[in-house]
């Protein structure tokens, strides 16, 4: 695909166990629909990229891209896009910096569900033990504050300054609301934030109920994550009031986006089940000539299904 200058470039900093994969999903759709370039990593190894990987990523991506949608550890020094021209500004020029945060207690429970998915493990798993378990790197090493270049000892002023460097901070607990706010701030279109959650809930996953003392343990172990989240929520509420004239306008716009999301999902499902040029739903035709690429991209996390679909309508 070609570098496109007619849509906002986005540098999305993923965070672990926050619904960041759902955000990555619609960013892939965004790339497919608008004929954009997304930064390629060359291989998938679970590597945590840093600013020091600049030359390696530039070799893989010799020309400017429009979107970064992956994990990266930002530097702990003062950070802004222009201050790292050899990495961020050259790789994704004039990018809008975006990330997503989740309440640290909720995120910790999600980590526990991930590492201890079976009901039989529930009784053996304690929050305190997991926080001390060096093998559970997602719980401690891959914290939200580390992802944005902070430490658990960062001051309130450092936290505020770092959050304010982001054009948009999505909140997991208010995902659709914060996506709508991002849409307005980045001047995106309704189609650009349609999400396709392709994951199904496993019957083996159990919900952990923790006591007040265990909740306090999490917050004590992750003080920066807690402050980071609290400030991000306050900023979200403030910006929502600034962008939308009143709560009724926000609610109406949110409902319109939700209705549109359903229409697009149903249309993609209908087209993928019957990929005929004579039966393309009108809502897809309104997307323009790349509606087919958009539909394919919405299935990007299922490689086998994706190849089957590509073969099905390769002649369209």
Secondary structure, 3 states (H helix, E strand, C coil): CCCCCCCCCEEEECCCCCCHHHHHHHHHHHHHHHCCCECCCCCCCCCCEEHHHHHHHHHHCCCCCCEEEECEECCCCCCCHHHHHHHHHHHCCCCEEEEEECCHHHHHHHHHHHHCCCHHHCCCCCHHHHHHCCCCHHHHCCCHHHHCCCCCCCCHHHHHHHHCCCCEEEEHHHHHHHHHHHHHHHCCCHHHHCCCCCCCCCCCCCCCCCCHHHHHHHHHHCHHHHHHHHHHHHHHHHHHHHHCCCHHHHHHHHHHHHHHHHHHHHHHHHHHHCCCHHHCCHHHHCCCCCHHHHHHHCCCCCHHHHHHHHHHCCCC
